[in-house]
Amino acid sequence: MVGLDGAGKTTILNRLKLGKLYAIDTFNGLSVSTLDYRNLTIIVFDVGEEKSQREFWGHFTQDVNAVIYVVDAAAPGDCNC
Protein backbone atom coordinates (compact mmCIF):
# COMPACT_ATOMS: atom_id res chain seq x y z
CA MET A 1 0.00 0.00 0.00
CA VAL A 2 1.61 3.22 -1.12
CA GLY A 3 0.55 6.82 -1.45
CA LEU A 4 1.59 10.35 -0.69
CA ASP A 5 1.82 11.90 2.76
CA GLY A 6 -1.47 11.87 4.63
CA ALA A 7 -3.39 10.11 1.86
CA GLY A 8 -5.04 7.70 4.31
CA LYS A 9 -3.08 4.46 3.92
CA THR A 10 -3.00 3.56 7.59
CA THR A 11 -6.60 4.70 8.08
CA ILE A 12 -7.77 2.35 5.31
CA LEU A 13 -5.74 -0.52 6.73
CA ASN A 14 -7.15 -0.02 10.23
CA ARG A 15 -10.69 0.24 8.86
CA LEU A 16 -10.31 -3.10 7.08
CA LYS A 17 -8.57 -4.82 10.00
CA LEU A 18 -10.53 -3.43 12.92
CA GLY A 19 -13.81 -2.37 11.34
CA LYS A 20 -13.45 1.11 12.83
CA LEU A 21 -11.92 4.43 11.92
CA TYR A 22 -9.34 5.92 14.23
CA ALA A 23 -7.60 9.28 14.17
CA ILE A 24 -3.97 8.56 13.38
CA ASP A 25 -0.83 10.65 13.44
CA THR A 26 1.36 10.50 10.37
CA PHE A 27 3.53 7.43 10.11
CA ASN A 28 7.16 7.48 9.01
CA GLY A 29 8.27 3.87 9.01
CA LEU A 30 7.29 0.49 7.68
CA SER A 31 4.40 -1.52 8.99
CA VAL A 32 3.76 -5.08 7.83
CA SER A 33 0.32 -6.49 8.53
CA THR A 34 -1.60 -9.59 7.57
CA LEU A 35 -5.24 -8.97 6.86
CA ASP A 36 -7.91 -11.62 6.35
CA TYR A 37 -10.61 -9.94 4.31
CA ARG A 38 -13.49 -11.98 2.95
CA ASN A 39 -11.84 -14.97 1.26
CA LEU A 40 -8.44 -13.29 0.83
CA THR A 41 -5.33 -13.18 2.95
CA ILE A 42 -3.57 -9.91 2.25
CA ILE A 43 -0.07 -9.02 3.38
CA VAL A 44 0.14 -5.25 3.53
CA PHE A 45 3.39 -3.31 3.55
CA ASP A 46 2.36 0.16 4.72
CA VAL A 47 5.35 2.23 3.64
CA GLY A 48 6.15 5.46 5.46
CA GLU A 49 5.32 8.91 4.24
CA GLU A 50 8.62 10.72 3.99
CA LYS A 51 9.57 11.63 0.44
CA SER A 52 12.99 10.05 0.97
CA GLN A 53 11.33 6.65 1.52
CA ARG A 54 9.61 6.61 -1.88
CA GLU A 55 12.78 5.28 -3.50
CA PHE A 56 12.24 2.04 -1.55
CA TRP A 57 8.69 1.41 -2.80
CA GLY A 58 10.03 -0.80 -5.60
CA HIS A 59 11.58 -3.20 -3.08
CA PHE A 60 8.11 -4.31 -2.03
CA THR A 61 6.85 -5.14 -5.52
CA GLN A 62 8.52 -8.51 -6.00
CA ASP A 63 6.05 -11.38 -6.13
CA VAL A 64 3.01 -9.18 -5.50
CA ASN A 65 -0.40 -9.64 -7.06
CA ALA A 66 -1.64 -6.10 -6.51
CA VAL A 67 -0.56 -2.65 -5.44
CA ILE A 68 -2.97 -0.35 -3.64
CA TYR A 69 -2.06 3.26 -4.39
CA VAL A 70 -3.98 5.58 -2.09
CA VAL A 71 -4.84 9.08 -3.27
CA ASP A 72 -6.50 11.74 -1.13
CA ALA A 73 -9.40 12.91 -3.30
CA ALA A 74 -9.73 16.03 -1.13
CA ALA A 75 -6.21 17.10 -2.16
CA PRO A 76 -6.27 16.96 -5.98
CA GLY A 77 -3.15 19.12 -6.24
CA ASP A 78 -1.05 16.30 -4.79
CA CYS A 79 -0.99 14.34 -8.03
CA ASN A 80 -1.28 14.96 -11.73
CA CYS A 81 -4.52 13.02 -12.12
PERABEL-V498077 format. One record per pair of residues at least 12 apart in sequence whose C-alpha atoms are under 8 Angstrom apart, sorted by sequence separation. I is the first residue (numbers start at 1). J is the second residue. D is the distance in Angstrom with one decimal. If there is no record, write none. Layout:
i: {I I}
j: {J J}
d: {D D}
This chain:
i: {11 32 33 11 31 32 33 10 31 32 30 31 45 30 31 10 30 17 29 30 16 17 28 29 6 17 28 29 5 16 27 28 27 28 26 10 9 1 6 1 2 5 1 2 4 5 1 3 2 9 8 7 8 7 8 2 7 1 2 3 4 6 1 2 3 4 1 2 3 1 4}
j: {23 44 45 24 44 45 46 24 45 46 45 46 60 46 47 27 47 35 47 48 35 36 47 48 26 37 48 49 26 37 48 49 49 50 49 46 46 44 49 45 46 49 46 47 49 50 47 49 57 70 70 70 71 71 72 67 72 67 68 69 70 72 68 69 70 71 69 70 71 70 78}
d: {7.7 5.6 6.7 7.1 7.9 4.7 7.9 7.7 5.8 6.2 6.8 5.0 7.4 5.8 6.6 8.0 4.8 6.2 6.3 5.6 7.8 7.7 7.7 4.4 6.5 7.9 4.2 7.5 7.8 7.4 5.7 5.3 6.3 6.2 7.5 7.0 7.0 6.3 7.4 5.9 6.6 4.8 5.3 6.1 6.4 7.0 6.8 7.7 7.5 6.2 6.8 6.0 7.7 5.4 6.9 7.6 4.6 6.1 6.3 5.3 7.5 7.7 4.7 4.9 4.7 7.0 5.8 6.1 6.1 7.2 7.7}
